[in-house]
Amino acid sequence: MADGKEREGPEILLAEYHKKIKEAFEVFDHEANNTVDVREIGTIIRSLGCCPSEGELHDLIAEVEEEEPTGYIRFEKFLPVMTRILLERRYRPIPEDLLLEAFEVLDSSKRGFLLKEELIKYMTEEGEPFSQEEMEEMLSAAIHPESNSIHYKDYITMMVIDES
């Protein structure tokens, strides 16, 4: 190749994934003993660009937990499972245009925003409801404090992971 860069083989990709997973895991390995609190697993997985639902996250945790749950997840059990997820490109984020479409359906009067109360109602009463914690996290990121509303085009732009 003209740029002098060899084609990336599966080994290089694997090494890159392992490095990313280890770095993400280490952020939460406060004791530096290759374990993290089970409650941090969702954050670690999302920081790696994956967006599992609560149900999928629950299944993932069951897969990496010890036979007798300790409240902690060991790196050596997490690494192969997370590597497989990245290789299979599972739990990909929803594309920007689909997110926009979904918000536009909720915003039936086409105002370009939803009020905080409307957002809470949709996110806790429809489909797979948000937990209290998820709702608070979303509101703190999405709701403009002065207008008490979410201008969803701006929010989507901020949320979408650039994969280039």
mmCIF file of the C-alpha atoms, coordinates in Angstrom:
data_MODEL
# 
_entry.id   MODEL 
# 
loop_
_atom_site.group_PDB 
_atom_site.id 
_atom_site.type_symbol 
_atom_site.label_atom_id 
_atom_site.label_alt_id 
_atom_site.label_comp_id 
_atom_site.label_asym_id 
_atom_site.label_entity_id 
_atom_site.label_seq_id 
_atom_site.pdbx_PDB_ins_code 
_atom_site.Cartn_x 
_atom_site.Cartn_y 
_atom_site.Cartn_z 
_atom_site.occupancy 
_atom_site.B_iso_or_equiv 
_atom_site.pdbx_formal_charge 
_atom_site.auth_seq_id 
_atom_site.auth_comp_id 
_atom_site.auth_asym_id 
_atom_site.auth_atom_id 
_atom_site.pdbx_PDB_model_num 
ATOM 1   C CA . MET A 1 1   ? 0.000   0.000   0.000  1.00 0.00 ? 1   MET A CA 1 
ATOM 2   C CA . ALA A 1 2   ? 1.123   3.524   -0.787 1.00 0.00 ? 2   ALA A CA 1 
ATOM 3   C CA . ASP A 1 3   ? 0.863   4.821   2.768  1.00 0.00 ? 3   ASP A CA 1 
ATOM 4   C CA . GLY A 1 4   ? 3.205   2.116   4.031  1.00 0.00 ? 4   GLY A CA 1 
ATOM 5   C CA . LYS A 1 5   ? 0.593   0.746   6.419  1.00 0.00 ? 5   LYS A CA 1 
ATOM 6   C CA . GLU A 1 6   ? 0.082   -3.003  6.156  1.00 0.00 ? 6   GLU A CA 1 
ATOM 7   C CA . ARG A 1 7   ? -3.456  -4.366  6.113  1.00 0.00 ? 7   ARG A CA 1 
ATOM 8   C CA . GLU A 1 8   ? -4.648  -4.955  9.665  1.00 0.00 ? 8   GLU A CA 1 
ATOM 9   C CA . GLY A 1 9   ? -4.982  -8.653  10.336 1.00 0.00 ? 9   GLY A CA 1 
ATOM 10  C CA . PRO A 1 10  ? -7.238  -10.277 12.932 1.00 0.00 ? 10  PRO A CA 1 
ATOM 11  C CA . GLU A 1 11  ? -4.342  -10.469 15.425 1.00 0.00 ? 11  GLU A CA 1 
ATOM 12  C CA . ILE A 1 12  ? -3.840  -6.693  15.308 1.00 0.00 ? 12  ILE A CA 1 
ATOM 13  C CA . LEU A 1 13  ? -7.560  -6.086  15.710 1.00 0.00 ? 13  LEU A CA 1 
ATOM 14  C CA . LEU A 1 14  ? -7.666  -8.496  18.640 1.00 0.00 ? 14  LEU A CA 1 
ATOM 15  C CA . ALA A 1 15  ? -4.694  -6.845  20.338 1.00 0.00 ? 15  ALA A CA 1 
ATOM 16  C CA . GLU A 1 16  ? -6.313  -3.440  19.824 1.00 0.00 ? 16  GLU A CA 1 
ATOM 17  C CA . TYR A 1 17  ? -9.602  -4.642  21.366 1.00 0.00 ? 17  TYR A CA 1 
ATOM 18  C CA . HIS A 1 18  ? -7.774  -6.211  24.322 1.00 0.00 ? 18  HIS A CA 1 
ATOM 19  C CA . LYS A 1 19  ? -5.924  -2.943  24.944 1.00 0.00 ? 19  LYS A CA 1 
ATOM 20  C CA . LYS A 1 20  ? -9.159  -0.881  24.771 1.00 0.00 ? 20  LYS A CA 1 
ATOM 21  C CA . ILE A 1 21  ? -11.004 -3.288  27.091 1.00 0.00 ? 21  ILE A CA 1 
ATOM 22  C CA . LYS A 1 22  ? -8.137  -3.338  29.598 1.00 0.00 ? 22  LYS A CA 1 
ATOM 23  C CA . GLU A 1 23  ? -7.935  0.479   29.631 1.00 0.00 ? 23  GLU A CA 1 
ATOM 24  C CA . ALA A 1 24  ? -11.697 0.835   30.141 1.00 0.00 ? 24  ALA A CA 1 
ATOM 25  C CA . PHE A 1 25  ? -11.672 -1.806  32.894 1.00 0.00 ? 25  PHE A CA 1 
ATOM 26  C CA . GLU A 1 26  ? -8.715  -0.244  34.707 1.00 0.00 ? 26  GLU A CA 1 
ATOM 27  C CA . VAL A 1 27  ? -10.546 3.082   35.089 1.00 0.00 ? 27  VAL A CA 1 
ATOM 28  C CA . PHE A 1 28  ? -12.898 1.316   37.534 1.00 0.00 ? 28  PHE A CA 1 
ATOM 29  C CA . ASP A 1 29  ? -10.407 -1.123  39.056 1.00 0.00 ? 29  ASP A CA 1 
ATOM 30  C CA . HIS A 1 30  ? -9.856  1.116   42.079 1.00 0.00 ? 30  HIS A CA 1 
ATOM 31  C CA . GLU A 1 31  ? -7.924  -1.515  44.062 1.00 0.00 ? 31  GLU A CA 1 
ATOM 32  C CA . ALA A 1 32  ? -5.726  -2.369  41.037 1.00 0.00 ? 32  ALA A CA 1 
ATOM 33  C CA . ASN A 1 33  ? -6.505  -6.065  41.648 1.00 0.00 ? 33  ASN A CA 1 
ATOM 34  C CA . ASN A 1 34  ? -8.112  -6.914  38.275 1.00 0.00 ? 34  ASN A CA 1 
ATOM 35  C CA . THR A 1 35  ? -11.676 -6.675  39.625 1.00 0.00 ? 35  THR A CA 1 
ATOM 36  C CA . VAL A 1 36  ? -14.408 -4.050  39.333 1.00 0.00 ? 36  VAL A CA 1 
ATOM 37  C CA . ASP A 1 37  ? -17.699 -3.556  41.122 1.00 0.00 ? 37  ASP A CA 1 
ATOM 38  C CA . VAL A 1 38  ? -20.455 -5.334  39.181 1.00 0.00 ? 38  VAL A CA 1 
ATOM 39  C CA . ARG A 1 39  ? -22.411 -2.046  39.083 1.00 0.00 ? 39  ARG A CA 1 
ATOM 40  C CA . GLU A 1 40  ? -19.677 -0.485  36.911 1.00 0.00 ? 40  GLU A CA 1 
ATOM 41  C CA . ILE A 1 41  ? -19.924 -3.086  34.128 1.00 0.00 ? 41  ILE A CA 1 
ATOM 42  C CA . GLY A 1 42  ? -22.637 -1.200  32.211 1.00 0.00 ? 42  GLY A CA 1 
ATOM 43  C CA . THR A 1 43  ? -20.547 1.974   32.218 1.00 0.00 ? 43  THR A CA 1 
ATOM 44  C CA . ILE A 1 44  ? -17.467 0.062   31.028 1.00 0.00 ? 44  ILE A CA 1 
ATOM 45  C CA . ILE A 1 45  ? -19.397 -1.621  28.210 1.00 0.00 ? 45  ILE A CA 1 
ATOM 46  C CA . ARG A 1 46  ? -20.958 1.685   27.111 1.00 0.00 ? 46  ARG A CA 1 
ATOM 47  C CA . SER A 1 47  ? -17.562 3.422   27.174 1.00 0.00 ? 47  SER A CA 1 
ATOM 48  C CA . LEU A 1 48  ? -16.489 0.835   24.580 1.00 0.00 ? 48  LEU A CA 1 
ATOM 49  C CA . GLY A 1 49  ? -19.237 2.030   22.224 1.00 0.00 ? 49  GLY A CA 1 
ATOM 50  C CA . CYS A 1 50  ? -21.801 -0.694  22.979 1.00 0.00 ? 50  CYS A CA 1 
ATOM 51  C CA . CYS A 1 51  ? -25.359 0.076   24.010 1.00 0.00 ? 51  CYS A CA 1 
ATOM 52  C CA . PRO A 1 52  ? -26.992 -3.044  25.459 1.00 0.00 ? 52  PRO A CA 1 
ATOM 53  C CA . SER A 1 53  ? -30.513 -2.796  26.866 1.00 0.00 ? 53  SER A CA 1 
ATOM 54  C CA . GLU A 1 54  ? -30.989 -3.382  30.596 1.00 0.00 ? 54  GLU A CA 1 
ATOM 55  C CA . GLY A 1 55  ? -32.060 -6.971  29.847 1.00 0.00 ? 55  GLY A CA 1 
ATOM 56  C CA . GLU A 1 56  ? -29.010 -7.614  27.663 1.00 0.00 ? 56  GLU A CA 1 
ATOM 57  C CA . LEU A 1 57  ? -26.756 -6.049  30.293 1.00 0.00 ? 57  LEU A CA 1 
ATOM 58  C CA . HIS A 1 58  ? -28.268 -8.325  32.943 1.00 0.00 ? 58  HIS A CA 1 
ATOM 59  C CA . ASP A 1 59  ? -27.506 -11.390 30.746 1.00 0.00 ? 59  ASP A CA 1 
ATOM 60  C CA . LEU A 1 60  ? -23.951 -10.167 30.160 1.00 0.00 ? 60  LEU A CA 1 
ATOM 61  C CA . ILE A 1 61  ? -23.337 -9.731  33.876 1.00 0.00 ? 61  ILE A CA 1 
ATOM 62  C CA . ALA A 1 62  ? -24.668 -13.247 34.524 1.00 0.00 ? 62  ALA A CA 1 
ATOM 63  C CA . GLU A 1 63  ? -22.173 -14.513 31.932 1.00 0.00 ? 63  GLU A CA 1 
ATOM 64  C CA . VAL A 1 64  ? -19.111 -12.849 33.538 1.00 0.00 ? 64  VAL A CA 1 
ATOM 65  C CA . GLU A 1 65  ? -20.086 -13.261 37.200 1.00 0.00 ? 65  GLU A CA 1 
ATOM 66  C CA . GLU A 1 66  ? -18.621 -15.939 39.459 1.00 0.00 ? 66  GLU A CA 1 
ATOM 67  C CA . GLU A 1 67  ? -20.681 -19.060 40.242 1.00 0.00 ? 67  GLU A CA 1 
ATOM 68  C CA . GLU A 1 68  ? -21.308 -17.526 43.651 1.00 0.00 ? 68  GLU A CA 1 
ATOM 69  C CA . PRO A 1 69  ? -21.809 -13.793 42.972 1.00 0.00 ? 69  PRO A CA 1 
ATOM 70  C CA . THR A 1 70  ? -19.355 -11.651 44.951 1.00 0.00 ? 70  THR A CA 1 
ATOM 71  C CA . GLY A 1 71  ? -20.435 -8.219  43.713 1.00 0.00 ? 71  GLY A CA 1 
ATOM 72  C CA . TYR A 1 72  ? -17.191 -8.026  41.737 1.00 0.00 ? 72  TYR A CA 1 
ATOM 73  C CA . ILE A 1 73  ? -16.266 -8.975  38.190 1.00 0.00 ? 73  ILE A CA 1 
ATOM 74  C CA . ARG A 1 74  ? -12.799 -10.349 37.391 1.00 0.00 ? 74  ARG A CA 1 
ATOM 75  C CA . PHE A 1 75  ? -10.950 -9.025  34.335 1.00 0.00 ? 75  PHE A CA 1 
ATOM 76  C CA . GLU A 1 76  ? -10.051 -12.512 33.062 1.00 0.00 ? 76  GLU A CA 1 
ATOM 77  C CA . LYS A 1 77  ? -13.755 -13.427 32.850 1.00 0.00 ? 77  LYS A CA 1 
ATOM 78  C CA . PHE A 1 78  ? -14.772 -10.064 31.374 1.00 0.00 ? 78  PHE A CA 1 
ATOM 79  C CA . LEU A 1 79  ? -12.087 -9.901  28.654 1.00 0.00 ? 79  LEU A CA 1 
ATOM 80  C CA . PRO A 1 80  ? -13.150 -12.870 26.443 1.00 0.00 ? 80  PRO A CA 1 
ATOM 81  C CA . VAL A 1 81  ? -16.862 -11.973 26.650 1.00 0.00 ? 81  VAL A CA 1 
ATOM 82  C CA . MET A 1 82  ? -16.260 -8.301  25.836 1.00 0.00 ? 82  MET A CA 1 
ATOM 83  C CA . THR A 1 83  ? -13.824 -9.195  23.039 1.00 0.00 ? 83  THR A CA 1 
ATOM 84  C CA . ARG A 1 84  ? -16.476 -11.414 21.444 1.00 0.00 ? 84  ARG A CA 1 
ATOM 85  C CA . ILE A 1 85  ? -19.068 -8.603  21.696 1.00 0.00 ? 85  ILE A CA 1 
ATOM 86  C CA . LEU A 1 86  ? -16.738 -6.157  19.941 1.00 0.00 ? 86  LEU A CA 1 
ATOM 87  C CA . LEU A 1 87  ? -15.767 -8.680  17.249 1.00 0.00 ? 87  LEU A CA 1 
ATOM 88  C CA . GLU A 1 88  ? -19.434 -9.484  16.559 1.00 0.00 ? 88  GLU A CA 1 
ATOM 89  C CA . ARG A 1 89  ? -20.282 -5.748  16.628 1.00 0.00 ? 89  ARG A CA 1 
ATOM 90  C CA . ARG A 1 90  ? -23.127 -6.458  19.048 1.00 0.00 ? 90  ARG A CA 1 
ATOM 91  C CA . TYR A 1 91  ? -25.172 -3.744  20.776 1.00 0.00 ? 91  TYR A CA 1 
ATOM 92  C CA . ARG A 1 92  ? -24.335 -1.127  18.165 1.00 0.00 ? 92  ARG A CA 1 
ATOM 93  C CA . PRO A 1 93  ? -25.727 2.334   18.850 1.00 0.00 ? 93  PRO A CA 1 
ATOM 94  C CA . ILE A 1 94  ? -28.847 3.275   16.916 1.00 0.00 ? 94  ILE A CA 1 
ATOM 95  C CA . PRO A 1 95  ? -28.010 5.474   13.902 1.00 0.00 ? 95  PRO A CA 1 
ATOM 96  C CA . GLU A 1 96  ? -28.627 9.210   14.182 1.00 0.00 ? 96  GLU A CA 1 
ATOM 97  C CA . ASP A 1 97  ? -31.416 9.335   11.590 1.00 0.00 ? 97  ASP A CA 1 
ATOM 98  C CA . LEU A 1 98  ? -33.424 6.651   13.418 1.00 0.00 ? 98  LEU A CA 1 
ATOM 99  C CA . LEU A 1 99  ? -33.017 8.456   16.748 1.00 0.00 ? 99  LEU A CA 1 
ATOM 100 C CA . LEU A 1 100 ? -34.233 11.663  15.144 1.00 0.00 ? 100 LEU A CA 1 
ATOM 101 C CA . GLU A 1 101 ? -37.208 9.844   13.632 1.00 0.00 ? 101 GLU A CA 1 
ATOM 102 C CA . ALA A 1 102 ? -38.130 8.413   17.044 1.00 0.00 ? 102 ALA A CA 1 
ATOM 103 C CA . PHE A 1 103 ? -38.023 11.843  18.702 1.00 0.00 ? 103 PHE A CA 1 
ATOM 104 C CA . GLU A 1 104 ? -40.090 13.339  15.863 1.00 0.00 ? 104 GLU A CA 1 
ATOM 105 C CA . VAL A 1 105 ? -42.781 10.714  16.420 1.00 0.00 ? 105 VAL A CA 1 
ATOM 106 C CA . LEU A 1 106 ? -42.950 11.720  20.100 1.00 0.00 ? 106 LEU A CA 1 
ATOM 107 C CA . ASP A 1 107 ? -42.977 15.423  19.146 1.00 0.00 ? 107 ASP A CA 1 
ATOM 108 C CA . SER A 1 108 ? -46.273 15.243  17.255 1.00 0.00 ? 108 SER A CA 1 
ATOM 109 C CA . SER A 1 109 ? -46.661 19.031  17.002 1.00 0.00 ? 109 SER A CA 1 
ATOM 110 C CA . LYS A 1 110 ? -43.158 19.324  15.419 1.00 0.00 ? 110 LYS A CA 1 
ATOM 111 C CA . ARG A 1 111 ? -41.807 21.899  17.892 1.00 0.00 ? 111 ARG A CA 1 
ATOM 112 C CA . GLY A 1 112 ? -38.248 20.538  17.780 1.00 0.00 ? 112 GLY A CA 1 
ATOM 113 C CA . PHE A 1 113 ? -38.232 19.863  21.520 1.00 0.00 ? 113 PHE A CA 1 
ATOM 114 C CA . LEU A 1 114 ? -39.949 17.830  24.224 1.00 0.00 ? 114 LEU A CA 1 
ATOM 115 C CA . LEU A 1 115 ? -40.756 19.102  27.697 1.00 0.00 ? 115 LEU A CA 1 
ATOM 116 C CA . LYS A 1 116 ? -39.063 17.373  30.622 1.00 0.00 ? 116 LYS A CA 1 
ATOM 117 C CA . GLU A 1 117 ? -42.429 15.939  31.787 1.00 0.00 ? 117 GLU A CA 1 
ATOM 118 C CA . GLU A 1 118 ? -43.137 14.492  28.321 1.00 0.00 ? 118 GLU A CA 1 
ATOM 119 C CA . LEU A 1 119 ? -39.700 12.909  28.154 1.00 0.00 ? 119 LEU A CA 1 
ATOM 120 C CA . ILE A 1 120 ? -40.104 11.331  31.606 1.00 0.00 ? 120 ILE A CA 1 
ATOM 121 C CA . LYS A 1 121 ? -43.532 9.993   30.650 1.00 0.00 ? 121 LYS A CA 1 
ATOM 122 C CA . TYR A 1 122 ? -42.285 8.395   27.401 1.00 0.00 ? 122 TYR A CA 1 
ATOM 123 C CA . MET A 1 123 ? -39.143 6.948   28.935 1.00 0.00 ? 123 MET A CA 1 
ATOM 124 C CA . THR A 1 124 ? -40.794 5.417   31.982 1.00 0.00 ? 124 THR A CA 1 
ATOM 125 C CA . GLU A 1 125 ? -44.143 4.266   30.585 1.00 0.00 ? 125 GLU A CA 1 
ATOM 126 C CA . GLU A 1 126 ? -43.403 2.995   27.064 1.00 0.00 ? 126 GLU A CA 1 
ATOM 127 C CA . GLY A 1 127 ? -41.420 0.001   25.786 1.00 0.00 ? 127 GLY A CA 1 
ATOM 128 C CA . GLU A 1 128 ? -38.618 -1.069  28.107 1.00 0.00 ? 128 GLU A CA 1 
ATOM 129 C CA . PRO A 1 129 ? -38.921 1.552   30.859 1.00 0.00 ? 129 PRO A CA 1 
ATOM 130 C CA . PHE A 1 130 ? -35.884 3.466   32.074 1.00 0.00 ? 130 PHE A CA 1 
ATOM 131 C CA . SER A 1 131 ? -34.831 2.860   35.668 1.00 0.00 ? 131 SER A CA 1 
ATOM 132 C CA . GLN A 1 132 ? -34.795 5.842   38.030 1.00 0.00 ? 132 GLN A CA 1 
ATOM 133 C CA . GLU A 1 133 ? -30.997 5.989   37.738 1.00 0.00 ? 133 GLU A CA 1 
ATOM 134 C CA . GLU A 1 134 ? -31.041 5.887   33.911 1.00 0.00 ? 134 GLU A CA 1 
ATOM 135 C CA . MET A 1 135 ? -33.729 8.558   33.854 1.00 0.00 ? 135 MET A CA 1 
ATOM 136 C CA . GLU A 1 136 ? -31.736 10.898  36.108 1.00 0.00 ? 136 GLU A CA 1 
ATOM 137 C CA . GLU A 1 137 ? -28.605 10.335  34.017 1.00 0.00 ? 137 GLU A CA 1 
ATOM 138 C CA . MET A 1 138 ? -30.462 11.142  30.790 1.00 0.00 ? 138 MET A CA 1 
ATOM 139 C CA . LEU A 1 139 ? -32.197 14.206  32.243 1.00 0.00 ? 139 LEU A CA 1 
ATOM 140 C CA . SER A 1 140 ? -28.941 15.669  33.522 1.00 0.00 ? 140 SER A CA 1 
ATOM 141 C CA . ALA A 1 141 ? -27.419 15.345  30.036 1.00 0.00 ? 141 ALA A CA 1 
ATOM 142 C CA . ALA A 1 142 ? -30.484 16.143  27.939 1.00 0.00 ? 142 ALA A CA 1 
ATOM 143 C CA . ILE A 1 143 ? -32.632 18.747  29.666 1.00 0.00 ? 143 ILE A CA 1 
ATOM 144 C CA . HIS A 1 144 ? -31.782 22.421  29.253 1.00 0.00 ? 144 HIS A CA 1 
ATOM 145 C CA . PRO A 1 145 ? -32.063 23.917  32.766 1.00 0.00 ? 145 PRO A CA 1 
ATOM 146 C CA . GLU A 1 146 ? -33.672 27.209  31.701 1.00 0.00 ? 146 GLU A CA 1 
ATOM 147 C CA . SER A 1 147 ? -36.254 25.918  29.211 1.00 0.00 ? 147 SER A CA 1 
ATOM 148 C CA . ASN A 1 148 ? -36.830 22.646  31.118 1.00 0.00 ? 148 ASN A CA 1 
ATOM 149 C CA . SER A 1 149 ? -36.968 20.892  27.760 1.00 0.00 ? 149 SER A CA 1 
ATOM 150 C CA . ILE A 1 150 ? -34.823 18.751  25.460 1.00 0.00 ? 150 ILE A CA 1 
ATOM 151 C CA . HIS A 1 151 ? -33.933 20.115  22.026 1.00 0.00 ? 151 HIS A CA 1 
ATOM 152 C CA . TYR A 1 152 ? -33.482 16.642  20.644 1.00 0.00 ? 152 TYR A CA 1 
ATOM 153 C CA . LYS A 1 153 ? -31.470 17.463  17.495 1.00 0.00 ? 153 LYS A CA 1 
ATOM 154 C CA . ASP A 1 154 ? -28.711 18.956  19.673 1.00 0.00 ? 154 ASP A CA 1 
ATOM 155 C CA . TYR A 1 155 ? -28.985 16.063  22.123 1.00 0.00 ? 155 TYR A CA 1 
ATOM 156 C CA . ILE A 1 156 ? -28.679 13.435  19.374 1.00 0.00 ? 156 ILE A CA 1 
ATOM 157 C CA . THR A 1 157 ? -25.630 15.175  17.899 1.00 0.00 ? 157 THR A CA 1 
ATOM 158 C CA . MET A 1 158 ? -24.002 15.150  21.329 1.00 0.00 ? 158 MET A CA 1 
ATOM 159 C CA . MET A 1 159 ? -24.942 11.483  21.972 1.00 0.00 ? 159 MET A CA 1 
ATOM 160 C CA . VAL A 1 160 ? -23.957 9.821   18.723 1.00 0.00 ? 160 VAL A CA 1 
ATOM 161 C CA . ILE A 1 161 ? -20.602 8.076   18.721 1.00 0.00 ? 161 ILE A CA 1 
ATOM 162 C CA . ASP A 1 162 ? -18.446 9.035   15.794 1.00 0.00 ? 162 ASP A CA 1 
ATOM 163 C CA . GLU A 1 163 ? -17.212 5.746   14.369 1.00 0.00 ? 163 GLU A CA 1 
ATOM 164 C CA . SER A 1 164 ? -14.876 7.125   11.713 1.00 0.00 ? 164 SER A CA 1 
# 
